[in-house]
């Protein structure tokens, strides 16, 4: 099952949708995107919050 994470689901005005097959890969992709595009380093709290917003792709 493909998982996805949308920046806008956490209130960020960004159209990026990160997708991966596992939560671990998704977190890595989101962390890289957040650092690259938003200048934000994901700490444990932000990772935990992001994981609550992960959903199956295509929803
Ligand atoms: Zn973004």
PDB file of the backbone (N, CA, C, O) and the ligand in Angstrom, with CONECT records:
HET     ZN  A 101       1
ATOM      1  N   UNK A   1       0.839  -1.200   0.000  1.00  0.00           N
ATOM      2  CA  UNK A   1       0.000   0.000   0.000  1.00  0.00           C
ATOM      3  C   UNK A   1       0.874   1.249   0.000  1.00  0.00           C
ATOM      4  O   UNK A   1       1.793   1.385   0.808  1.00  0.00           O
ATOM      5  N   UNK A   2       0.573   2.139  -0.906  1.00  0.00           N
ATOM      6  CA  UNK A   2       1.329   3.393  -0.957  1.00  0.00           C
ATOM      7  C   UNK A   2       0.742   4.389   0.038  1.00  0.00           C
ATOM      8  O   UNK A   2      -0.474   4.552   0.142  1.00  0.00           O
ATOM      9  N   UNK A   3       1.633   5.044   0.759  1.00  0.00           N
ATOM     10  CA  UNK A   3       1.230   6.057   1.728  1.00  0.00           C
ATOM     11  C   UNK A   3       1.581   7.426   1.180  1.00  0.00           C
ATOM     12  O   UNK A   3       2.499   7.568   0.371  1.00  0.00           O
ATOM     13  N   UNK A   4       0.853   8.422   1.620  1.00  0.00           N
ATOM     14  CA  UNK A   4       1.202   9.767   1.192  1.00  0.00           C
ATOM     15  C   UNK A   4       1.051  10.762   2.332  1.00  0.00           C
ATOM     16  O   UNK A   4       0.321  10.548   3.299  1.00  0.00           O
ATOM     17  N   UNK A   5       1.779  11.858   2.167  1.00  0.00           N
ATOM     18  CA  UNK A   5       1.736  12.942   3.144  1.00  0.00           C
ATOM     19  C   UNK A   5       1.669  14.246   2.371  1.00  0.00           C
ATOM     20  O   UNK A   5       2.497  14.501   1.496  1.00  0.00           O
ATOM     21  N   UNK A   6       0.689  15.064   2.693  1.00  0.00           N
ATOM     22  CA  UNK A   6       0.513  16.356   2.021  1.00  0.00           C
ATOM     23  C   UNK A   6       0.885  17.477   2.970  1.00  0.00           C
ATOM     24  O   UNK A   6       0.404  17.535   4.102  1.00  0.00           O
ATOM     25  N   UNK A   7       1.740  18.360   2.503  1.00  0.00           N
ATOM     26  CA  UNK A   7       2.125  19.508   3.328  1.00  0.00           C
ATOM     27  C   UNK A   7       0.893  20.285   3.794  1.00  0.00           C
ATOM     28  O   UNK A   7       0.830  20.747   4.933  1.00  0.00           O
ATOM     29  N   UNK A   8      -0.067  20.418   2.912  1.00  0.00           N
ATOM     30  CA  UNK A   8      -1.219  21.249   3.286  1.00  0.00           C
ATOM     31  C   UNK A   8      -2.037  20.642   4.418  1.00  0.00           C
ATOM     32  O   UNK A   8      -2.794  21.351   5.081  1.00  0.00           O
ATOM     33  N   UNK A   9      -1.894  19.341   4.649  1.00  0.00           N
ATOM     34  CA  UNK A   9      -2.599  18.707   5.760  1.00  0.00           C
ATOM     35  C   UNK A   9      -2.066  19.148   7.118  1.00  0.00           C
ATOM     36  O   UNK A   9      -2.732  18.983   8.139  1.00  0.00           O
ATOM     37  N   UNK A  10      -0.863  19.709   7.121  1.00  0.00           N
ATOM     38  CA  UNK A  10      -0.330  20.225   8.387  1.00  0.00           C
ATOM     39  C   UNK A  10      -0.307  21.755   8.359  1.00  0.00           C
ATOM     40  O   UNK A  10       0.410  22.397   9.127  1.00  0.00           O
ATOM     41  N   UNK A  11      -1.108  22.316   7.456  1.00  0.00           N
ATOM     42  CA  UNK A  11      -1.267  23.765   7.451  1.00  0.00           C
ATOM     43  C   UNK A  11      -0.206  24.532   6.708  1.00  0.00           C
ATOM     44  O   UNK A  11      -0.100  25.750   6.857  1.00  0.00           O
ATOM     45  N   UNK A  12       0.600  23.824   5.890  1.00  0.00           N
ATOM     46  CA  UNK A  12       1.632  24.499   5.117  1.00  0.00           C
ATOM     47  C   UNK A  12       1.091  24.782   3.717  1.00  0.00           C
ATOM     48  O   UNK A  12       0.532  23.895   3.072  1.00  0.00           O
ATOM     49  N   UNK A  13       1.258  26.009   3.253  1.00  0.00           N
ATOM     50  CA  UNK A  13       0.797  26.373   1.919  1.00  0.00           C
ATOM     51  C   UNK A  13       1.771  25.841   0.885  1.00  0.00           C
ATOM     52  O   UNK A  13       2.624  26.576   0.387  1.00  0.00           O
ATOM     53  N   UNK A  14       1.644  24.581   0.568  1.00  0.00           N
ATOM     54  CA  UNK A  14       2.570  23.885  -0.318  1.00  0.00           C
ATOM     55  C   UNK A  14       1.808  22.738  -0.949  1.00  0.00           C
ATOM     56  O   UNK A  14       1.039  22.050  -0.279  1.00  0.00           O
ATOM     57  N   UNK A  15       2.026  22.531  -2.258  1.00  0.00           N
ATOM     58  CA  UNK A  15       1.270  21.493  -2.951  1.00  0.00           C
ATOM     59  C   UNK A  15       1.992  20.160  -2.975  1.00  0.00           C
ATOM     60  O   UNK A  15       1.531  19.207  -3.602  1.00  0.00           O
ATOM     61  N   UNK A  16       3.132  20.093  -2.286  1.00  0.00           N
ATOM     62  CA  UNK A  16       3.892  18.846  -2.321  1.00  0.00           C
ATOM     63  C   UNK A  16       3.115  17.680  -1.706  1.00  0.00           C
ATOM     64  O   UNK A  16       2.498  17.804  -0.648  1.00  0.00           O
ATOM     65  N   UNK A  17       3.165  16.554  -2.402  1.00  0.00           N
ATOM     66  CA  UNK A  17       2.630  15.308  -1.849  1.00  0.00           C
ATOM     67  C   UNK A  17       3.755  14.289  -1.888  1.00  0.00           C
ATOM     68  O   UNK A  17       4.197  13.878  -2.961  1.00  0.00           O
ATOM     69  N   UNK A  18       4.215  13.882  -0.709  1.00  0.00           N
ATOM     70  CA  UNK A  18       5.270  12.877  -0.624  1.00  0.00           C
ATOM     71  C   UNK A  18       4.614  11.506  -0.614  1.00  0.00           C
ATOM     72  O   UNK A  18       3.591  11.304   0.040  1.00  0.00           O
ATOM     73  N   UNK A  19       5.214  10.554  -1.353  1.00  0.00           N
ATOM     74  CA  UNK A  19       4.653   9.207  -1.390  1.00  0.00           C
ATOM     75  C   UNK A  19       5.750   8.182  -1.152  1.00  0.00           C
ATOM     76  O   UNK A  19       6.893   8.370  -1.571  1.00  0.00           O
ATOM     77  N   UNK A  20       5.394   7.098  -0.479  1.00  0.00           N
ATOM     78  CA  UNK A  20       6.340   6.015  -0.232  1.00  0.00           C
ATOM     79  C   UNK A  20       5.562   4.757   0.137  1.00  0.00           C
ATOM     80  O   UNK A  20       4.364   4.801   0.420  1.00  0.00           O
ATOM     81  N   UNK A  21       6.270   3.649   0.124  1.00  0.00           N
ATOM     82  CA  UNK A  21       5.618   2.370   0.416  1.00  0.00           C
ATOM     83  C   UNK A  21       5.571   2.060   1.911  1.00  0.00           C
ATOM     84  O   UNK A  21       4.748   1.260   2.355  1.00  0.00           O
ATOM     85  N   UNK A  22       6.444   2.688   2.676  1.00  0.00           N
ATOM     86  CA  UNK A  22       6.462   2.444   4.119  1.00  0.00           C
ATOM     87  C   UNK A  22       6.507   3.781   4.853  1.00  0.00           C
ATOM     88  O   UNK A  22       6.925   4.799   4.302  1.00  0.00           O
ATOM     89  N   UNK A  23       6.067   3.752   6.105  1.00  0.00           N
ATOM     90  CA  UNK A  23       6.070   4.969   6.913  1.00  0.00           C
ATOM     91  C   UNK A  23       7.494   5.493   7.091  1.00  0.00           C
ATOM     92  O   UNK A  23       7.721   6.703   7.097  1.00  0.00           O
ATOM     93  N   UNK A  24       8.451   4.573   7.236  1.00  0.00           N
ATOM     94  CA  UNK A  24       9.850   4.983   7.421  1.00  0.00           C
ATOM     95  C   UNK A  24      10.364   5.752   6.206  1.00  0.00           C
ATOM     96  O   UNK A  24      10.999   6.798   6.338  1.00  0.00           O
ATOM     97  N   UNK A  25      10.078   5.212   5.019  1.00  0.00           N
ATOM     98  CA  UNK A  25      10.511   5.884   3.790  1.00  0.00           C
ATOM     99  C   UNK A  25       9.801   7.217   3.625  1.00  0.00           C
ATOM    100  O   UNK A  25      10.383   8.198   3.162  1.00  0.00           O
ATOM    101  N   UNK A  26       8.542   7.233   4.012  1.00  0.00           N
ATOM    102  CA  UNK A  26       7.772   8.462   3.866  1.00  0.00           C
ATOM    103  C   UNK A  26       8.319   9.549   4.784  1.00  0.00           C
ATOM    104  O   UNK A  26       8.471  10.700   4.374  1.00  0.00           O
ATOM    105  N   UNK A  27       8.611   9.182   6.012  1.00  0.00           N
ATOM    106  CA  UNK A  27       9.171  10.152   6.953  1.00  0.00           C
ATOM    107  C   UNK A  27      10.487  10.710   6.412  1.00  0.00           C
ATOM    108  O   UNK A  27      10.753  11.908   6.511  1.00  0.00           O
ATOM    109  N   UNK A  28      11.308   9.824   5.838  1.00  0.00           N
ATOM    110  CA  UNK A  28      12.591  10.273   5.280  1.00  0.00           C
ATOM    111  C   UNK A  28      12.362  11.261   4.143  1.00  0.00           C
ATOM    112  O   UNK A  28      13.046  12.280   4.051  1.00  0.00           O
ATOM    113  N   UNK A  29      11.389  10.955   3.269  1.00  0.00           N
ATOM    114  CA  UNK A  29      11.097  11.834   2.139  1.00  0.00           C
ATOM    115  C   UNK A  29      10.542  13.170   2.610  1.00  0.00           C
ATOM    116  O   UNK A  29      10.897  14.224   2.082  1.00  0.00           O
ATOM    117  N   UNK A  30       9.670  13.117   3.607  1.00  0.00           N
ATOM    118  CA  UNK A  30       9.075  14.348   4.131  1.00  0.00           C
ATOM    119  C   UNK A  30      10.141  15.196   4.818  1.00  0.00           C
ATOM    120  O   UNK A  30      10.159  16.419   4.678  1.00  0.00           O
ATOM    121  N   UNK A  31      11.027  14.535   5.560  1.00  0.00           N
ATOM    122  CA  UNK A  31      12.094  15.269   6.250  1.00  0.00           C
ATOM    123  C   UNK A  31      12.995  15.982   5.249  1.00  0.00           C
ATOM    124  O   UNK A  31      13.385  17.130   5.462  1.00  0.00           O
ATOM    125  N   UNK A  32      13.321  15.296   4.157  1.00  0.00           N
ATOM    126  CA  UNK A  32      14.181  15.891   3.140  1.00  0.00           C
ATOM    127  C   UNK A  32      13.477  17.071   2.476  1.00  0.00           C
ATOM    128  O   UNK A  32      14.080  18.120   2.251  1.00  0.00           O
ATOM    129  N   UNK A  33      12.202  16.890   2.167  1.00  0.00           N
ATOM    130  CA  UNK A  33      11.427  17.961   1.547  1.00  0.00           C
ATOM    131  C   UNK A  33      11.303  19.161   2.484  1.00  0.00           C
ATOM    132  O   UNK A  33      11.469  20.305   2.059  1.00  0.00           O
ATOM    133  N   UNK A  34      11.014  18.902   3.738  1.00  0.00           N
ATOM    134  CA  UNK A  34      10.836  19.983   4.715  1.00  0.00           C
ATOM    135  C   UNK A  34      12.113  20.807   4.852  1.00  0.00           C
ATOM    136  O   UNK A  34      12.072  22.032   4.957  1.00  0.00           O
ATOM    137  N   UNK A  35      13.239  20.113   4.849  1.00  0.00           N
ATOM    138  CA  UNK A  35      14.524  20.804   4.985  1.00  0.00           C
ATOM    139  C   UNK A  35      14.837  21.600   3.726  1.00  0.00           C
ATOM    140  O   UNK A  35      15.264  22.753   3.790  1.00  0.00           O
ATOM    141  N   UNK A  36      14.614  20.953   2.566  1.00  0.00           N
ATOM    142  CA  UNK A  36      14.899  21.558   1.271  1.00  0.00           C
ATOM    143  C   UNK A  36      14.039  22.768   0.972  1.00  0.00           C
ATOM    144  O   UNK A  36      14.544  23.838   0.632  1.00  0.00           O
ATOM    145  N   UNK A  37      12.737  22.587   1.102  1.00  0.00           N
ATOM    146  CA  UNK A  37      11.774  23.583   0.641  1.00  0.00           C
ATOM    147  C   UNK A  37      11.293  24.519   1.733  1.00  0.00           C
ATOM    148  O   UNK A  37      10.891  25.650   1.458  1.00  0.00           O
ATOM    149  N   UNK A  38      11.336  24.049   2.971  1.00  0.00           N
ATOM    150  CA  UNK A  38      10.786  24.869   4.046  1.00  0.00           C
ATOM    151  C   UNK A  38      11.830  25.285   5.071  1.00  0.00           C
ATOM    152  O   UNK A  38      11.531  26.060   5.979  1.00  0.00           O
ATOM    153  N   UNK A  39      13.047  24.779   4.935  1.00  0.00           N
ATOM    154  CA  UNK A  39      14.106  25.137   5.876  1.00  0.00           C
ATOM    155  C   UNK A  39      13.825  24.654   7.284  1.00  0.00           C
ATOM    156  O   UNK A  39      14.278  25.250   8.261  1.00  0.00           O
ATOM    157  N   UNK A  40      13.062  23.554   7.381  1.00  0.00           N
ATOM    158  CA  UNK A  40      12.678  23.025   8.696  1.00  0.00           C
ATOM    159  C   UNK A  40      13.319  21.661   8.923  1.00  0.00           C
ATOM    160  O   UNK A  40      13.200  20.762   8.091  1.00  0.00           O
ATOM    161  N   UNK A  41      13.994  21.517  10.049  1.00  0.00           N
ATOM    162  CA  UNK A  41      14.532  20.212  10.446  1.00  0.00           C
ATOM    163  C   UNK A  41      13.461  19.503  11.261  1.00  0.00           C
ATOM    164  O   UNK A  41      13.004  20.027  12.277  1.00  0.00           O
ATOM    165  N   UNK A  42      13.059  18.319  10.824  1.00  0.00           N
ATOM    166  CA  UNK A  42      12.030  17.597  11.568  1.00  0.00           C
ATOM    167  C   UNK A  42      12.619  16.982  12.831  1.00  0.00           C
ATOM    168  O   UNK A  42      13.528  16.155  12.758  1.00  0.00           O
ATOM    169  N   UNK A  43      12.108  17.383  13.976  1.00  0.00           N
ATOM    170  CA  UNK A  43      12.509  16.733  15.221  1.00  0.00           C
ATOM    171  C   UNK A  43      11.491  15.637  15.540  1.00  0.00           C
ATOM    172  O   UNK A  43      10.540  15.428  14.788  1.00  0.00           O
ATOM    173  N   UNK A  44      11.695  14.950  16.646  1.00  0.00           N
ATOM    174  CA  UNK A  44      10.821  13.822  17.004  1.00  0.00           C
ATOM    175  C   UNK A  44       9.356  14.222  17.095  1.00  0.00           C
ATOM    176  O   UNK A  44       8.469  13.481  16.672  1.00  0.00           O
ATOM    177  N   UNK A  45       9.116  15.405  17.653  1.00  0.00           N
ATOM    178  CA  UNK A  45       7.742  15.877  17.808  1.00  0.00           C
ATOM    179  C   UNK A  45       7.087  16.097  16.449  1.00  0.00           C
ATOM    180  O   UNK A  45       5.939  15.709  16.231  1.00  0.00           O
ATOM    181  N   UNK A  46       7.831  16.725  15.536  1.00  0.00           N
ATOM    182  CA  UNK A  46       7.285  16.997  14.206  1.00  0.00           C
ATOM    183  C   UNK A  46       7.085  15.708  13.411  1.00  0.00           C
ATOM    184  O   UNK A  46       6.115  15.576  12.665  1.00  0.00           O
ATOM    185  N   UNK A  47       8.001  14.766  13.575  1.00  0.00           N
ATOM    186  CA  UNK A  47       7.848  13.478  12.898  1.00  0.00           C
ATOM    187  C   UNK A  47       6.597  12.767  13.409  1.00  0.00           C
ATOM    188  O   UNK A  47       5.823  12.220  12.623  1.00  0.00           O
ATOM    189  N   UNK A  48       6.402  12.776  14.724  1.00  0.00           N
ATOM    190  CA  UNK A  48       5.233  12.125  15.316  1.00  0.00           C
ATOM    191  C   UNK A  48       3.947  12.783  14.820  1.00  0.00           C
ATOM    192  O   UNK A  48       2.958  12.107  14.535  1.00  0.00           O
ATOM    193  N   UNK A  49       3.977  14.112  14.721  1.00  0.00           N
ATOM    194  CA  UNK A  49       2.804  14.836  14.237  1.00  0.00           C
ATOM    195  C   UNK A  49       2.557  14.510  12.759  1.00  0.00           C
ATOM    196  O   UNK A  49       1.422  14.264  12.348  1.00  0.00           O
ATOM    197  N   UNK A  50       3.616  14.513  11.982  1.00  0.00           N
ATOM    198  CA  UNK A  50       3.485  14.207  10.557  1.00  0.00           C
ATOM    199  C   UNK A  50       2.878  12.821  10.358  1.00  0.00           C
ATOM    200  O   UNK A  50       2.048  12.618   9.472  1.00  0.00           O
ATOM    201  N   UNK A  51       3.299  11.878  11.186  1.00  0.00           N
ATOM    202  CA  UNK A  51       2.796  10.509  11.048  1.00  0.00           C
ATOM    203  C   UNK A  51       1.291  10.425  11.288  1.00  0.00           C
ATOM    204  O   UNK A  51       0.630   9.538  10.749  1.00  0.00           O
ATOM    205  N   UNK A  52       0.747  11.330  12.085  1.00  0.00           N
ATOM    206  CA  UNK A  52      -0.705  11.314  12.310  1.00  0.00           C
ATOM    207  C   UNK A  52      -1.457  11.782  11.074  1.00  0.00           C
ATOM    208  O   UNK A  52      -2.665  11.577  10.955  1.00  0.00           O
ATOM    209  N   UNK A  53      -0.725  12.421  10.142  1.00  0.00           N
ATOM    210  CA  UNK A  53      -1.363  12.962   8.942  1.00  0.00           C
ATOM    211  C   UNK A  53      -1.123  12.099   7.705  1.00  0.00           C
ATOM    212  O   UNK A  53      -1.585  12.420   6.610  1.00  0.00           O
ATOM    213  N   UNK A  54      -0.401  11.012   7.894  1.00  0.00           N
ATOM    214  CA  UNK A  54      -0.148  10.098   6.784  1.00  0.00           C
ATOM    215  C   UNK A  54      -1.439   9.369   6.425  1.00  0.00           C
ATOM    216  O   UNK A  54      -2.208   8.971   7.300  1.00  0.00           O
ATOM    217  N   UNK A  55      -1.659   9.204   5.139  1.00  0.00           N
ATOM    218  CA  UNK A  55      -2.869   8.511   4.695  1.00  0.00           C
ATOM    219  C   UNK A  55      -2.542   7.641   3.488  1.00  0.00           C
ATOM    220  O   UNK A  55      -1.513   7.830   2.839  1.00  0.00           O
ATOM    221  N   UNK A  56      -3.425   6.682   3.187  1.00  0.00           N
ATOM    222  CA  UNK A  56      -3.218   5.879   1.977  1.00  0.00           C
ATOM    223  C   UNK A  56      -3.295   6.790   0.750  1.00  0.00           C
ATOM    224  O   UNK A  56      -4.124   7.699   0.699  1.00  0.00           O
ATOM    225  N   UNK A  57      -2.435   6.546  -0.230  1.00  0.00           N
ATOM    226  CA  UNK A  57      -2.399   7.385  -1.422  1.00  0.00           C
ATOM    227  C   UNK A  57      -3.721   7.300  -2.186  1.00  0.00           C
ATOM    228  O   UNK A  57      -4.385   6.264  -2.210  1.00  0.00           O
ATOM    229  N   UNK A  58      -4.077   8.419  -2.803  1.00  0.00           N
ATOM    230  CA  UNK A  58      -5.252   8.446  -3.658  1.00  0.00           C
ATOM    231  C   UNK A  58      -6.540   8.810  -2.959  1.00  0.00           C
ATOM    232  O   UNK A  58      -7.605   8.842  -3.575  1.00  0.00           O
ATOM    233  N   UNK A  59      -6.441   9.089  -1.643  1.00  0.00           N
ATOM    234  CA  UNK A  59      -7.649   9.419  -0.891  1.00  0.00           C
ATOM    235  C   UNK A  59      -8.029  10.868  -0.966  1.00  0.00           C
ATOM    236  O   UNK A  59      -9.029  11.276  -0.375  1.00  0.00           O
TER     237      UNK A  59
HETATM  238 ZN    ZN A 101       6.091  21.351   1.352  1.00  0.00          ZN
END
